Amino acid sequence: MFRKGSRLLASGVLASVMLSGPQTAFASSDIDVSYRYWKPSISAKAGPAQFGGVNVDWLDAKTQLGITDQSLNDLRLSWRMNDSSKLQIASFSGSYSGTAAPKFSMNGYNLSAGTFKTDVDVKDLLVSWTKYTHESAGGDTRYGYMLGVKNVRIDDASNQVGGPLHFTKNFNITFPTVGLVIETGRRSPISGFAALSGAYAGSKGSFYDAEVGAKAFVDNKKTISASVGYRYLKIKAEKTNGDKLDISMSGPFFGIEKKF
């Protein structure tokens, strides 16, 4: 899904780096490493599933599979190509688990297939290029656009405790990504930032990723900064075999960034 468009977009990102010439020979001060502790609340459902010959369109991760919220570690590495552009790699992963007895209705009867143990692995990788195209207030505020490629992998396995029933769902989705970015208060002790990105491909899938926050330097040399904000991520996908996924993750994050 989206692989042809992703290859074209990735080629464009790499071409932009190459065309920047000597600026790609990064000095040590061109590198930023950041860590975010993200506390999202997850809302997810996947389907279809079959229990004892009964077809179920959707299973809810929390109410039917017992999945609980979990904090995630978000790691980012950035190369500042020049004063107005940067290349970034961002990644997070998490493992969710739960035990529950899925219940569903058929012909007015409430049915259960017993207790299931569920494990879900989520991996998200984004490679992007950001270009700031406009400035205002003497450079105190700037905004621009982002181009990138996002890969999302979600693997789910649910097994009946003490029984033979099980179902698995595996999604490996690559999205070409476009977005908008803004930074404000760049000359103030506390600055703000916001970003919105996404991709849409009709019934095949879509994702939306939005964040807003603030950061402040915590040392005199302005090489270490702390940040706080809120992030919302929504992913929908449908495979040719009929497997469907709808997941939302939203919550606050707390981060620290080091400039080298």
Secondary structure, 3 states (H helix, E strand, C coil): CCHHHHHHHHHHHHHHHHHCHHHHCCCHHHEEEEEEEECCEEEEEEECEEECCEEECCEECCCCCCCCCCCEEEEEEEEEEECCEEEEEEEEEEEEEEEECCEEEECCEEEECCCEEEEEEEEEEEEEEEEEEEEEHHHCEEEEEEEEEEEEEEEEEEEECCCCCEEEEEEEEEEEEEEEEEEECCCCCEEEEEEEEEEECHHHEEEEEEEEEEEEECCCCCCEEEEEEEEEEEEEEECCCCCEEEEEEEEEEEEEEEEC
